[in-house]
C-alpha cells in the first residue's frame, strides 16, 4: 500500500461555526488535501485551504492524527488536522473541479458530516497533539 499524507484545517468563526467544503466525491470535510512531495504538513495545509476556499490562514496546534486503509485505492492514508485562523483572503471556490460548495456549519452539523472524529468536534477543539517540524536532516 502506498502511504499518503493528508492535511486538514479546523477553522471556526466568532459564531463557533466550522468552515467545511463539499467536494466532488460527494462528502463534506474540513478544507485540506494531499501533501505534495517536499512539502511540510503546515505548507500543505496553508496551500490546500487557499486553493479550496480562497482564505489565507495561520496554523495553530495539531489537533488530531487519524489513519485509514483504502483498499480500492491501495492507500494507507494518514490524516493530520491542525487548528487554523483566517488572516486574509476572500471566500472563493478557487478549484471548482474539486470543490462544489463552501459552508460555515454549526458544531452539530459538523459532527454529523465528520463521524471519523469519534469524540466530536467540540472535544477536538479542546486539546492538541504535539508536533514539531525537525526540518531536513
Phi, psi and omega in degrees: 000139176279133176276130181234130176260134181230138180241149177224154176241125174267109183241125177241152179259183184293345178266010180064030175263153184252134177284125181228156177234145176255118184258172185291349177277001174088020177223156177270147174205176168289155176296139181163188180171194187289138176281129180274162179305137178066018180250138175282166178300318181291316177302317180295319181297314179300313181297311184297317180297317179297314180298324184272330189234344185084357181271141170266135186232162170243133184273139175252223183286154169284125185259328185202151170232121178238161173212156179204152175252127180251099185298320182297328180262351184059041181245139165252103185265135174244121185254129178245125179248121179251148168281151181208158176231144178284130179239357180178184179087178180226138180301121183199135174281103183274343180232075183297342176288344180246324188244128179269325189203146172245137182210144171267115184252146174287169185302318181298315178298315181300317179298320179293323182282339184229069183291348180288346168271084193300332180266002176092159182297321181302315179294320179301320182288345183275333187240184176204154175256150179284139177213136176216127176276113182275005178075199179260124183248000000 
